[in-house]
Amino acid sequence: MPEPGYLVAALLTAGAITVALRAVPFLALHRLRESAFVARLGQWMPAGVLTILALATLVQSADGARLIPALVAAAVTVAMHLLGGRRSLLSIGAGTATYVVALQLL
């Protein structure tokens, strides 16, 4: 069993590293708000996330039995995103609900 002093030193070191790593984003926050890259990332990230989720669902449902519900849900997700004011949470929720219901009905 390690000495108590060693354990305390290890815990203090781990704690200091954790606090420092969590403080770094707040220190860089001012520069990030003015960054054109971050602004563009904020524009494209929701569509990118939706695309990745849709592709992952389609790839997992490629066995055939779940492909039709996945395609229907992907279409609903895209439609909700484009027609629903680009609200990602609404789009993802509607697509997920459609997929679950379509799995039960088809």
C-alpha distances in whole Angstrom, upper triangle without the diagonal:
4,7,9,12,10,10,13,15,14,15,18,19,19,21,24,24,25,27,29,29,31,33,35,37,38,39,41,43,46,47,46,48,51,50,53,50,48,52,53,49,50,53,52,49,50,52,50,47,50,51,47,47,50,50,47,48,51,49,47,51,52,53,56,55,54,55,58,56,54,57,59,56,55,59,58,55,58,61,59,57,60,62,60,60,57,54,51,50,53,54,50,51,54,53,50,53,55,53,52,55,57,54,55,59,60
4,6,8,7,7,10,11,11,13,15,16,16,19,20,21,22,25,26,27,28,30,32,35,36,36,38,40,43,44,43,46,48,48,50,48,46,49,51,47,48,51,50,47,48,51,48,46,49,50,47,46,50,49,46,48,51,49,47,51,53,53,56,56,54,56,59,56,54,57,59,55,55,59,58,55,57,60,58,56,59,61,59,58,55,53,50,49,52,53,50,50,54,53,50,53,55,53,52,56,57,55,56,60,60
4,5,5,7,9,10,11,13,14,16,17,19,20,21,23,25,26,27,29,31,32,35,36,36,39,41,43,44,44,46,49,48,51,49,47,50,52,49,49,53,52,49,50,53,50,48,51,52,49,49,52,52,49,51,54,52,50,54,56,56,59,59,57,59,61,59,57,60,61,58,57,61,60,57,59,62,60,58,61,63,61,60,57,55,52,50,54,55,52,52,56,55,52,55,58,56,54,58,60,57,59,62,63
4,5,5,6,9,10,11,12,14,15,16,18,20,21,22,24,26,27,29,31,33,34,34,37,39,41,42,42,45,47,47,50,48,46,49,50,47,48,51,51,47,49,51,49,47,50,51,48,48,51,51,48,50,53,52,50,53,55,56,59,59,56,58,61,58,56,59,60,57,56,60,59,56,57,60,58,56,60,61,59,58,55,53,50,49,52,53,50,50,54,54,51,53,56,54,53,57,58,56,58,61,62
4,5,5,6,9,10,11,12,14,15,16,18,20,21,22,24,26,27,29,32,32,32,35,37,40,40,41,43,45,45,48,46,44,48,49,46,47,50,50,47,48,51,49,47,50,51,48,48,52,52,49,51,54,52,51,54,56,57,60,60,58,59,62,59,57,60,61,57,57,60,59,56,58,61,58,56,59,61,59,58,55,53,50,49,52,53,50,51,55,54,52,54,57,55,54,58,60,58,59,63,63
4,5,5,6,9,10,10,12,14,15,17,18,20,21,22,24,26,27,30,31,31,34,36,38,39,39,42,44,43,46,44,42,46,47,44,45,48,48,45,46,49,46,44,48,49,46,46,49,49,46,48,51,50,48,52,53,54,57,57,55,56,59,57,54,57,58,55,54,58,57,54,56,58,56,54,57,60,57,56,53,51,48,47,51,52,49,49,53,52,50,52,55,53,52,56,58,56,57,61,61
4,5,5,6,9,10,11,12,14,15,16,18,20,21,23,24,26,29,30,30,32,34,37,38,38,40,43,42,45,43,41,44,46,42,43,46,46,42,44,47,44,42,45,46,43,43,47,47,44,46,49,47,46,49,51,52,55,54,52,54,56,54,51,54,56,52,52,55,54,51,53,56,54,52,55,57,54,53,51,48,46,44,48,49,46,46,50,49,47,49,52,50,49,53,54,52,54,57,58
4,5,5,6,9,10,10,12,14,15,16,18,20,21,22,24,27,28,28,31,32,35,36,36,39,41,41,44,42,40,43,45,42,42,46,45,42,44,46,44,42,45,47,44,44,47,47,45,47,50,48,47,50,52,53,56,56,53,55,57,55,52,55,56,53,52,55,55,51,53,56,53,51,55,56,54,53,50,48,45,44,47,48,46,46,50,50,47,49,52,51,50,53,55,53,55,58,59
4,5,5,6,9,10,10,12,14,15,16,18,20,21,23,26,26,26,29,31,34,34,35,37,39,39,42,40,38,42,43,40,41,45,44,41,43,46,43,41,45,46,43,43,47,47,44,47,50,48,47,50,52,54,56,56,54,55,57,55,52,55,56,53,52,55,55,51,53,56,53,51,54,56,54,53,50,48,45,44,48,49,46,47,50,50,48,50,53,51,51,54,56,54,56,59,60
4,6,5,6,8,10,11,12,14,15,16,18,20,21,24,25,26,28,30,33,33,33,36,38,37,40,38,36,40,41,38,39,42,42,39,40,43,41,38,42,43,40,40,44,44,41,43,46,44,43,47,49,50,53,53,50,51,54,52,49,52,53,50,49,52,52,48,50,53,51,48,52,54,51,50,47,45,42,41,45,46,43,44,47,47,45,47,50,48,48,51,53,51,52,56,56
4,5,5,6,9,10,10,12,14,15,16,18,20,23,24,24,27,28,31,32,32,34,37,36,39,37,35,38,40,37,37,41,40,37,38,41,39,37,40,42,39,39,42,42,40,42,45,44,42,46,48,49,52,51,49,50,52,50,48,50,51,48,47,50,50,46,48,51,48,46,50,52,49,48,45,43,40,39,43,44,41,41,45,45,42,45,48,46,45,49,51,49,50,54,54
4,5,5,6,9,10,11,12,14,15,16,18,21,22,22,25,27,29,30,30,33,35,35,38,36,34,37,39,36,37,40,40,37,39,42,40,38,41,42,40,40,44,44,41,43,47,45,44,48,50,51,54,54,51,52,54,52,49,52,53,49,48,52,51,47,49,51,49,47,50,52,49,48,45,43,41,40,43,44,42,42,46,46,44,46,49,48,47,51,52,51,52,56,57
4,5,5,6,9,10,11,12,14,15,17,20,21,21,23,25,28,29,29,31,34,33,36,34,32,36,37,35,35,39,38,35,37,40,38,36,40,41,38,38,42,42,40,42,45,44,43,46,48,50,53,52,50,51,53,51,48,50,52,48,47,50,50,46,47,50,48,46,49,51,48,47,44,42,40,39,43,44,41,42,46,45,43,46,49,47,47,50,52,50,52,55,56
4,6,5,6,9,10,11,12,14,16,18,20,20,22,24,27,28,27,30,32,32,35,32,30,34,35,32,33,36,36,33,34,37,35,33,36,38,35,35,39,39,36,38,42,40,39,43,45,46,49,49,46,47,49,47,44,47,48,45,44,47,46,43,44,47,45,43,46,48,45,44,41,39,37,36,40,40,38,39,42,42,40,42,45,43,43,47,48,47,48,52,52
4,5,5,6,9,10,11,12,15,17,18,18,21,22,25,26,26,28,31,31,34,32,30,33,35,32,32,35,35,32,34,37,35,33,36,38,35,35,39,39,37,39,42,41,40,43,46,47,50,49,47,48,50,47,45,47,48,44,44,47,46,42,44,46,44,42,45,47,44,43,40,38,36,35,38,39,37,38,41,41,39,42,45,43,43,46,48,47,48,51,52
4,5,5,6,9,10,11,12,16,16,16,19,21,23,24,24,27,29,29,32,31,28,32,34,31,31,35,35,32,34,37,35,33,37,38,36,36,40,40,38,40,44,43,42,45,47,49,52,51,49,49,51,49,46,48,50,46,45,48,47,43,45,47,45,43,45,47,45,43,41,39,36,36,39,40,38,39,43,43,41,43,46,45,45,48,50,49,51,54,54
4,6,5,6,9,10,11,14,15,15,17,19,22,23,22,25,27,27,30,28,26,29,31,28,29,33,32,30,32,34,32,31,34,35,33,34,37,37,35,38,41,39,39,42,44,46,49,49,46,46,49,47,44,46,47,44,42,45,45,41,42,45,43,40,43,45,43,41,39,37,34,34,38,38,36,37,41,40,39,42,44,43,43,46,48,47,49,52,52
4,5,5,6,9,10,12,14,15,17,18,21,22,21,24,27,26,29,27,25,28,30,27,27,31,30,27,29,32,30,28,32,33,31,31,35,35,33,35,38,37,36,40,42,44,46,46,43,44,46,44,41,43,44,41,39,42,42,38,39,42,40,37,40,43,40,39,36,34,31,31,34,35,33,34,38,37,36,38,41,40,40,43,45,43,45,48,49
4,6,5,6,9,11,11,12,15,16,19,20,20,22,25,25,28,27,24,27,29,27,27,30,31,28,29,33,31,29,33,34,32,33,36,37,35,37,40,40,39,42,44,46,49,48,45,46,48,45,43,45,45,42,41,44,43,39,40,43,40,38,41,43,40,38,36,34,32,31,35,36,34,35,38,38,37,39,42,41,41,44,46,45,47,50,51
4,5,5,6,10,10,10,13,15,17,18,18,21,23,23,26,25,23,26,28,25,26,29,30,27,29,32,31,29,33,34,32,33,37,37,35,38,40,40,39,43,45,47,49,49,46,46,49,46,43,45,46,43,41,44,43,40,40,43,41,38,41,43,40,39,36,34,32,32,36,36,35,36,39,39,38,41,43,42,43,46,47,47,49,51,52
4,5,5,8,10,10,12,14,17,17,17,19,22,21,24,22,20,23,25,22,23,27,27,24,26,29,27,26,29,31,28,29,33,33,31,34,37,36,36,39,41,43,45,46,43,43,45,43,40,41,43,39,38,40,40,36,37,40,38,35,38,40,38,36,33,31,29,29,33,33,31,33,36,36,35,38,40,39,39,43,44,43,45,48,49
4,6,7,8,10,11,12,15,17,16,18,21,20,24,22,19,22,24,22,21,25,26,23,24,28,26,24,28,30,28,28,32,32,31,33,36,36,35,38,40,43,45,45,42,42,44,41,38,40,41,38,36,39,38,34,35,38,36,33,36,38,35,33,31,29,27,27,30,31,29,31,34,34,33,35,38,37,38,41,42,42,44,46,47
4,6,5,6,9,10,13,14,14,16,19,19,23,21,19,22,24,22,22,26,26,24,26,29,28,26,30,32,30,31,34,35,34,36,39,38,38,41,43,46,48,48,45,45,47,44,41,43,44,40,39,41,40,36,37,40,37,34,37,39,36,34,32,30,29,28,32,33,31,33,36,36,35,38,41,40,40,44,45,45,47,49,50
4,5,5,6,9,12,12,12,15,17,17,20,19,16,20,22,20,20,24,24,22,25,28,26,25,29,30,28,30,33,33,32,35,38,37,37,40,42,45,47,47,44,44,46,44,40,42,43,39,38,40,39,36,36,39,37,34,36,38,36,34,31,30,28,28,32,33,31,33,36,36,35,38,40,40,41,44,45,45,47,49,50
4,5,5,6,9,10,9,11,14,14,17,16,13,16,19,16,16,20,21,19,21,24,23,22,25,27,26,27,30,31,30,32,35,35,35,38,40,43,44,45,41,41,43,41,37,39,40,36,34,37,36,32,33,35,33,30,32,34,32,30,27,26,24,25,28,29,28,30,33,33,32,35,37,37,38,41,42,42,44,46,47
4,5,5,8,10,10,11,14,15,18,18,15,17,20,18,18,21,23,21,23,26,25,24,28,30,28,29,33,34,33,35,38,38,38,41,43,45,47,47,44,44,45,43,40,41,42,38,37,39,38,34,34,36,34,31,33,35,33,30,28,27,26,26,29,30,29,31,34,34,34,36,39,39,39,42,44,44,46,48,49
4,6,7,9,10,12,14,14,18,18,16,18,21,20,20,23,25,23,25,28,27,27,30,32,31,32,35,36,35,38,40,40,40,43,45,48,50,50,47,46,48,46,43,44,44,41,39,41,40,37,37,39,37,34,36,38,36,33,31,30,29,29,33,33,32,34,37,38,37,40,42,42,43,46,47,47,49,51,52
4,6,6,6,9,11,11,14,14,12,15,17,16,17,20,21,20,23,26,24,24,28,29,28,30,33,33,33,35,38,38,38,41,43,46,48,48,45,44,46,44,40,41,42,39,37,39,38,35,34,37,35,32,33,35,33,31,28,28,27,28,31,31,31,33,36,36,36,38,40,40,41,44,45,45,48,50,50
4,6,5,6,9,10,13,13,11,13,16,15,14,18,20,18,21,24,23,23,26,28,27,28,31,32,32,34,37,37,38,40,42,45,47,47,43,43,44,42,39,40,40,37,35,37,36,32,32,34,32,29,31,33,30,28,26,25,24,25,28,29,28,30,33,33,33,36,38,38,39,42,43,44,46,48,48
4,5,5,7,9,13,14,12,13,16,16,16,19,21,20,23,25,25,25,28,30,30,31,34,35,35,37,39,40,41,43,45,48,49,50,46,45,47,45,41,42,43,39,37,39,38,34,34,36,34,31,32,34,32,29,27,26,26,27,30,31,31,33,35,36,36,39,41,41,42,45,46,46,49,50,51
4,6,5,6,10,11,10,12,15,15,15,18,20,19,22,25,24,25,28,29,29,30,33,34,34,36,38,39,40,42,44,47,48,49,46,45,46,44,41,41,42,39,37,38,38,34,33,36,34,30,31,34,32,29,27,27,26,28,31,31,31,33,36,36,36,39,41,41,42,45,46,46,49,51,51
4,5,5,8,9,6,9,12,11,11,15,16,16,18,21,20,21,24,25,25,27,29,30,30,33,35,35,36,39,40,43,45,45,42,41,42,40,37,38,38,35,33,34,34,30,30,32,30,27,28,30,29,26,23,23,23,24,27,28,27,30,32,32,33,35,37,37,39,41,42,43,45,47,47
4,6,8,10,7,8,11,12,11,14,16,16,18,21,21,21,24,26,26,27,30,31,31,33,35,36,37,39,41,44,45,46,42,41,42,40,37,38,38,35,33,34,33,30,29,31,29,26,27,29,27,24,22,22,22,23,26,27,27,29,31,32,32,35,37,37,39,41,42,43,45,47,47
4,7,9,8,8,11,13,12,15,17,17,20,22,22,23,26,27,28,29,32,32,33,35,37,38,39,42,43,46,47,48,45,43,44,42,39,39,40,37,35,36,35,32,31,32,31,27,28,30,29,25,24,24,24,26,29,29,29,32,34,34,35,38,39,39,41,43,44,45,48,49,49
4,5,5,6,9,10,11,13,15,15,18,20,20,21,24,25,25,27,29,30,31,33,35,35,37,39,40,44,45,46,42,41,42,41,37,37,38,35,33,34,34,30,29,31,30,26,27,29,28,25,23,23,23,25,28,28,28,31,33,33,34,36,38,38,40,42,43,43,46,48,47
4,6,5,6,8,10,11,12,14,17,18,18,20,22,23,24,26,28,28,30,32,33,34,36,38,39,42,43,44,41,39,40,39,36,35,36,34,31,32,32,28,27,29,28,24,24,27,26,23,21,22,22,25,27,26,27,30,32,31,33,36,36,37,39,41,41,42,45,46,46
4,5,5,6,9,10,11,12,15,16,15,17,20,20,21,23,25,25,26,29,30,31,33,35,36,39,40,42,38,37,38,37,33,33,34,32,29,30,30,27,25,28,27,23,24,27,26,23,20,22,21,23,26,25,25,28,30,29,31,34,34,34,37,39,39,40,43,44,44
4,5,5,6,9,10,10,13,15,14,16,19,19,20,22,24,25,25,28,29,30,31,34,35,38,39,40,37,36,37,35,32,32,33,30,27,29,29,25,24,26,25,22,22,25,24,21,19,19,18,21,23,23,23,26,28,27,28,31,32,32,35,37,37,38,41,42,42
4,5,5,7,9,10,12,14,15,16,18,19,20,22,24,25,26,28,30,31,32,34,36,39,40,41,37,36,36,35,32,31,32,29,27,28,27,24,23,25,23,20,20,23,22,19,16,17,17,20,22,22,22,25,27,27,28,31,32,32,34,36,37,38,41,42,42
4,5,5,6,8,11,12,12,14,16,17,18,20,22,23,24,26,27,28,30,32,33,37,37,39,35,33,34,33,30,29,30,28,25,25,26,22,21,23,22,18,19,22,21,18,16,17,17,20,22,21,21,25,26,25,27,30,30,31,33,35,35,36,39,40,40
4,5,5,6,9,10,10,11,14,15,15,18,19,20,21,24,25,26,27,29,30,34,35,36,33,31,32,31,27,27,28,26,23,24,24,21,20,22,21,18,18,22,21,18,15,16,15,18,20,19,19,22,24,23,25,28,28,28,31,33,33,34,37,38,38
4,6,6,7,10,10,11,14,15,16,17,19,21,22,24,25,26,28,30,31,35,35,36,32,31,32,30,27,27,27,25,22,23,23,19,18,21,19,16,17,19,18,15,13,13,12,15,17,17,17,20,22,22,23,26,27,27,29,31,32,33,36,37,37
4,6,7,8,10,11,13,14,16,17,18,20,22,23,24,26,28,29,30,34,34,35,32,30,30,29,26,25,26,23,21,21,21,18,16,18,17,14,14,17,16,13,11,12,12,15,17,16,17,20,21,21,23,25,26,26,29,31,31,32,35,36,36
4,6,6,6,9,10,11,12,14,16,17,18,20,21,22,24,26,27,31,31,32,29,27,28,27,23,23,24,21,18,19,20,16,15,17,17,13,14,17,17,15,11,13,12,15,17,15,16,19,20,19,21,24,24,24,27,29,29,30,33,34,34
4,6,5,6,9,10,10,12,14,15,16,18,20,21,22,24,26,29,30,31,27,26,27,25,22,22,23,20,18,19,19,16,15,18,17,13,15,18,17,15,12,12,10,13,16,14,14,17,19,18,19,22,23,23,25,27,28,28,31,33,32
4,5,5,6,9,10,11,12,14,15,17,18,20,21,23,24,28,28,29,25,24,24,23,20,20,20,17,15,16,16,12,12,14,13,10,12,15,13,12,8,9,6,9,12,10,10,14,15,14,16,19,20,20,22,24,24,26,28,29,29
4,5,5,6,9,10,10,12,14,15,16,18,20,21,22,26,26,27,24,22,22,21,18,17,18,16,13,14,14,11,9,12,12,9,10,14,13,12,9,10,8,12,13,10,11,15,15,14,16,19,19,19,22,24,23,25,28,28,28
4,5,5,6,9,10,11,12,14,15,16,18,20,21,25,25,26,23,21,23,21,18,18,19,17,14,16,16,13,12,15,15,12,14,17,17,16,12,13,11,14,16,13,12,16,17,15,17,20,20,20,22,25,24,25,28,29,29
4,5,5,6,9,10,11,12,14,15,17,18,20,23,24,25,21,20,21,20,16,17,18,15,13,15,16,12,12,15,15,12,14,17,17,16,12,12,9,11,13,11,10,13,15,13,14,18,18,17,20,22,22,23,26,27,27
4,5,5,6,9,10,11,12,14,15,16,18,22,22,23,19,18,18,17,13,14,15,12,9,11,12,8,8,12,11,9,12,15,14,14,11,11,8,10,11,8,7,11,12,10,11,15,15,14,17,19,19,20,23,24,24
4,5,5,6,8,10,11,12,14,15,16,20,20,22,18,16,18,17,13,13,15,12,9,11,13,10,9,13,13,11,13,16,17,17,13,14,11,14,15,12,11,14,15,12,14,17,17,16,19,21,20,21,24,25,24
4,5,5,6,9,10,10,12,14,15,19,20,21,18,16,18,17,13,14,16,14,11,14,15,12,12,16,16,14,16,20,19,20,16,16,13,15,16,14,12,15,16,13,14,18,18,16,18,21,21,21,24,25,24
4,6,5,6,9,10,11,12,14,17,18,19,15,14,16,14,11,12,14,11,9,13,13,10,11,15,15,13,16,19,18,19,16,15,12,13,14,11,9,12,13,10,10,14,14,12,15,18,17,17,20,22,21
4,5,5,6,9,10,11,12,16,16,17,13,12,13,12,8,9,11,9,6,9,11,8,9,13,13,12,15,17,17,19,16,16,13,14,15,11,9,13,13,9,10,14,13,11,14,17,15,16,19,20,19
4,5,5,6,9,10,10,14,15,17,14,12,14,13,10,10,13,11,9,12,14,12,12,16,17,16,18,20,21,22,19,19,16,17,18,15,13,16,16,13,13,17,16,14,17,19,18,17,21,22,21
4,5,5,6,9,10,13,15,16,13,12,15,14,10,12,14,12,11,14,16,14,15,18,19,18,20,23,23,24,20,20,17,17,19,16,13,16,17,13,13,16,16,13,15,19,17,16,20,22,20
4,6,5,6,9,11,12,13,9,9,11,10,7,9,11,9,8,12,13,12,14,17,17,17,19,22,21,23,20,20,16,17,17,15,12,14,14,11,10,13,13,10,12,15,14,13,16,18,17
4,5,5,6,10,10,11,9,7,9,9,6,7,10,10,8,11,14,13,14,17,18,18,20,22,22,24,22,22,19,19,20,16,14,17,16,12,13,16,14,11,14,16,14,13,17,18,16
4,5,5,9,10,12,10,9,12,13,9,11,14,13,12,15,17,16,17,20,21,21,23,25,26,27,24,24,21,22,23,19,17,19,20,16,15,19,17,14,16,19,17,16,19,21,19
4,6,8,10,11,9,9,12,12,9,12,15,13,13,16,18,17,18,21,22,22,24,27,27,28,25,25,22,22,22,20,17,19,19,15,14,17,16,13,14,17,16,14,17,19,17
4,5,7,7,5,5,9,9,7,9,12,12,12,15,16,16,18,20,21,22,24,26,26,28,26,25,22,22,22,20,17,18,18,15,14,16,15,11,13,15,13,11,15,16,14
4,5,8,7,6,9,11,9,10,14,14,13,16,18,18,19,22,23,24,25,27,28,30,27,28,25,25,25,22,20,22,21,17,17,19,18,14,16,18,15,14,17,18,15
4,6,7,7,10,12,11,13,16,16,16,19,21,21,22,25,26,27,29,30,31,33,31,31,28,28,28,25,23,24,23,20,19,21,19,15,17,19,16,14,17,18,15
4,6,5,8,10,10,11,13,15,15,17,19,20,21,23,25,26,27,29,30,32,30,30,27,28,27,24,22,23,22,19,18,20,17,14,16,17,14,12,15,15,12
4,6,7,8,10,12,13,14,16,17,19,20,22,23,24,26,28,29,29,32,30,30,27,27,26,24,22,22,21,18,17,18,16,13,13,14,11,9,12,12,9
4,6,6,6,9,10,11,12,14,16,16,18,20,21,22,24,26,26,29,27,26,23,23,23,20,18,18,17,14,13,14,12,9,10,12,9,7,10,11,9
4,6,5,6,9,10,10,12,14,15,16,18,20,21,23,24,25,27,25,25,23,23,22,19,18,19,17,14,14,16,13,10,13,14,10,10,13,13,10
4,5,5,6,9,10,11,12,14,15,17,18,20,21,22,23,26,24,25,23,23,22,19,18,18,16,13,14,15,11,9,12,12,8,9,12,11,8
4,6,5,6,8,10,10,12,14,15,16,18,20,21,21,24,22,22,20,20,19,16,15,15,13,10,10,11,8,6,8,8,5,6,9,9,7
4,5,5,6,9,10,10,12,14,15,16,18,20,20,23,21,20,18,18,17,14,13,14,12,9,9,11,9,6,9,11,8,9,12,13,11
4,5,5,6,9,10,11,12,14,15,17,18,19,22,20,20,18,19,18,15,14,15,13,10,12,13,10,9,12,13,10,11,15,14,12
4,5,5,6,9,10,11,12,14,16,16,17,20,19,19,18,18,16,13,13,14,11,8,10,11,8,7,11,11,8,10,13,12,11
4,5,5,6,9,10,10,12,14,15,15,18,16,16,14,14,13,10,9,10,8,5,7,8,5,5,9,9,8,10,13,13,12
4,5,5,6,9,10,11,12,14,15,17,15,15,13,14,13,10,9,11,10,6,9,11,9,8,12,13,12,13,16,16,15
4,5,5,6,9,10,11,12,13,16,14,15,14,16,14,10,11,13,10,8,11,13,10,10,14,14,12,15,18,17,16
4,6,5,6,8,10,10,11,14,13,13,12,13,11,8,9,10,7,6,9,10,7,9,12,12,11,14,17,16,16
4,5,5,6,9,10,10,12,10,11,9,10,9,5,6,8,6,5,8,10,9,10,13,14,13,16,18,18,18
4,6,5,6,8,10,11,9,11,10,12,11,7,9,12,10,8,12,14,12,13,16,17,16,19,21,21,21
4,5,5,6,8,10,10,11,11,13,11,8,11,12,10,9,13,14,12,14,17,17,16,19,22,21,21
4,6,5,5,8,8,8,9,10,7,5,9,10,7,8,12,12,11,14,16,16,17,19,21,21,21
4,6,5,7,5,6,6,9,8,5,8,10,9,10,13,14,14,16,18,19,19,21,24,24,24
4,6,6,6,9,10,13,11,9,12,14,13,13,16,17,16,18,21,22,21,24,26,26,26
4,6,7,9,11,13,11,9,13,14,12,13,17,17,16,19,21,21,21,24,26,25,26
4,6,6,9,10,8,8,11,12,11,12,15,16,16,18,20,20,21,24,25,25,26
4,6,9,11,9,10,13,14,13,15,18,19,19,21,23,24,24,27,29,29,29
4,6,9,8,8,11,13,13,13,16,18,18,20,22,23,23,26,28,28,28
4,6,5,6,9,10,11,12,14,16,17,18,20,21,22,24,26,27,28
4,5,5,6,8,10,10,12,14,15,16,18,20,21,22,24,25,26
4,5,5,6,8,10,10,12,14,15,16,18,20,21,23,24,25
4,6,5,6,8,10,10,12,14,15,16,18,20,21,22,23
4,5,5,6,8,10,11,12,14,15,16,18,20,21,22
4,6,5,6,9,10,10,12,14,15,16,19,20,20
4,5,5,6,8,10,11,12,14,15,17,18,20
4,5,5,6,9,10,11,12,14,16,16,17
4,5,5,6,9,10,10,12,14,15,16
4,5,5,6,9,10,11,13,14,15
4,5,5,6,8,10,11,12,14
4,6,5,6,8,10,10,11
4,6,5,6,9,10,10
4,6,5,7,9,10
4,5,5,6,9
4,5,5,6
4,6,6
4,6
4
